[in-house]
């Protein structure tokens, strides 16, 4: 399979789904495939996953382990929407690099004790929960 085939297949699938959803052709052309890529990149978890994968792929010294890709999926989901993330040493640098590039202000730690202290401090300093009006 050539490198262009997946992109062509994705374009066909996008066109089919847009037609099924009755999205006007002009809008699909205007938005296009690059619009899809930008929209996915704007999602915190997906944007972070892309950055982590890019960072690890470009690092010639990276030794891939069996579960690295799975770890990257779960870590990017956690870091995309959580306030604190705990991860292994070899995933911390790509995760922090991705967080810097995406502008997400998430705390990343390698030790459970550090995360516990940070969470306790955040709970002490956070405002009291608002009681809903009934």
C-alpha positions as CSV (number, residue, x, y, z in Angstrom):
1,X,0.0,0.0,0.0
2,X,1.4,3.4,-1.0
3,X,1.6,6.3,1.5
4,X,-1.1,8.3,-0.3
5,X,-3.7,5.6,-0.1
6,X,-4.8,6.1,3.5
7,X,-5.3,9.8,2.9
8,X,-7.3,9.2,-0.2
9,X,-9.4,6.6,1.7
10,X,-10.0,9.1,4.5
11,X,-11.1,11.8,2.0
12,X,-13.6,9.3,0.4
13,X,-14.9,8.4,3.8
14,X,-15.3,12.0,4.8
15,X,-17.1,12.8,1.6
16,X,-19.5,9.8,2.1
17,X,-20.2,10.8,5.7
18,X,-20.8,14.4,4.8
19,X,-23.2,13.3,2.1
20,X,-25.0,11.0,4.5
21,X,-25.3,14.0,7.0
22,X,-26.5,16.2,4.1
23,X,-23.7,18.7,4.6
24,X,-23.5,20.9,1.5
25,X,-20.6,20.1,-0.9
26,X,-19.5,23.8,-0.7
27,X,-19.0,23.6,3.0
28,X,-17.1,20.3,2.7
29,X,-14.8,21.9,0.1
30,X,-14.3,25.0,2.2
31,X,-13.6,23.1,5.3
32,X,-11.7,20.3,3.6
33,X,-9.3,17.7,4.9
34,X,-7.0,20.3,6.5
35,X,-9.9,21.7,8.4
36,X,-10.5,18.2,9.8
37,X,-6.8,18.0,10.9
38,X,-7.0,21.4,12.5
39,X,-10.2,20.5,14.3
40,X,-8.7,17.3,15.7
41,X,-5.6,19.2,16.7
42,X,-7.8,21.6,18.7
43,X,-9.0,18.8,20.9
44,X,-6.8,18.8,24.0
45,X,-6.3,15.0,24.1
46,X,-5.8,14.5,20.4
47,X,-3.6,17.5,20.1
48,X,-1.4,16.3,22.9
49,X,-1.3,12.8,21.6
50,X,-0.1,14.1,18.2
51,X,2.6,16.2,19.9
52,X,3.8,13.2,22.0
53,X,3.9,10.9,19.0
54,X,5.7,13.6,17.0
55,X,8.2,14.2,19.8
56,X,9.0,10.5,20.3
57,X,9.1,9.8,16.6
58,X,11.7,12.6,15.9
59,X,13.9,11.6,18.8
60,X,16.4,9.1,17.2
61,X,17.4,7.9,20.7
62,X,13.8,6.7,21.5
63,X,13.6,3.0,22.3
64,X,10.0,1.9,21.8
65,X,8.6,-0.5,24.4
66,X,5.6,-2.8,23.8
67,X,3.1,-0.6,25.7
68,X,4.4,2.9,24.8
69,X,1.7,3.7,22.3
70,X,-1.0,2.6,24.7
71,X,0.5,4.7,27.4
72,X,0.6,7.7,25.2
73,X,-3.1,7.3,24.4
74,X,-4.1,7.2,28.0
75,X,-1.6,9.8,29.2
76,X,-2.8,12.3,26.5
77,X,-6.4,11.7,27.5
78,X,-5.6,12.3,31.1
79,X,-3.4,15.3,30.5
80,X,-5.9,16.8,28.1
81,X,-8.6,17.0,30.7
82,X,-7.1,16.5,34.2
83,X,-5.3,18.9,36.6
84,X,-2.6,16.3,37.6
85,X,-1.0,13.4,35.8
86,X,1.3,10.7,37.2
87,X,3.5,8.9,34.7
88,X,6.7,6.8,34.2
89,X,10.0,8.5,33.7
90,X,10.4,7.8,30.0
91,X,7.0,9.3,29.2
92,X,7.4,12.5,31.2
93,X,9.6,14.4,28.8
94,X,7.4,13.8,25.7
95,X,4.3,14.6,27.7
96,X,5.7,17.8,29.1
97,X,7.0,18.8,25.7
98,X,3.6,18.2,24.3
99,X,1.9,20.2,27.1
100,X,4.2,23.2,26.4
101,X,3.5,23.1,22.7
102,X,-0.3,22.8,23.2
103,X,-0.3,25.4,26.1
104,X,-2.0,23.1,28.6
105,X,-1.2,24.0,32.2
106,X,-1.2,20.5,33.6
107,X,1.1,19.3,36.4
108,X,3.1,16.1,35.6
109,X,4.8,14.1,38.3
110,X,6.6,10.8,38.4
111,X,6.1,10.1,42.1
112,X,2.7,9.3,43.7
113,X,3.7,11.2,46.8
114,X,4.3,14.4,44.8
115,X,0.9,14.2,43.2
116,X,-0.8,13.6,46.6
117,X,0.8,16.6,48.1
118,X,-0.2,18.7,45.0
119,X,-3.8,17.6,45.1
120,X,-4.0,18.2,48.9
121,X,-2.6,21.7,48.4
122,X,-5.1,22.4,45.5
123,X,-8.0,21.2,47.7
124,X,-7.0,23.5,50.5
125,X,-6.6,26.6,48.3
126,X,-9.6,26.0,46.0
127,X,-12.8,27.9,46.7
128,X,-15.7,26.1,48.4
129,X,-18.1,24.4,46.0
130,X,-21.1,26.4,45.0
131,X,-24.4,25.0,46.2
132,X,-26.9,24.9,43.3
133,X,-30.0,27.0,43.7
134,X,-33.2,24.9,43.7
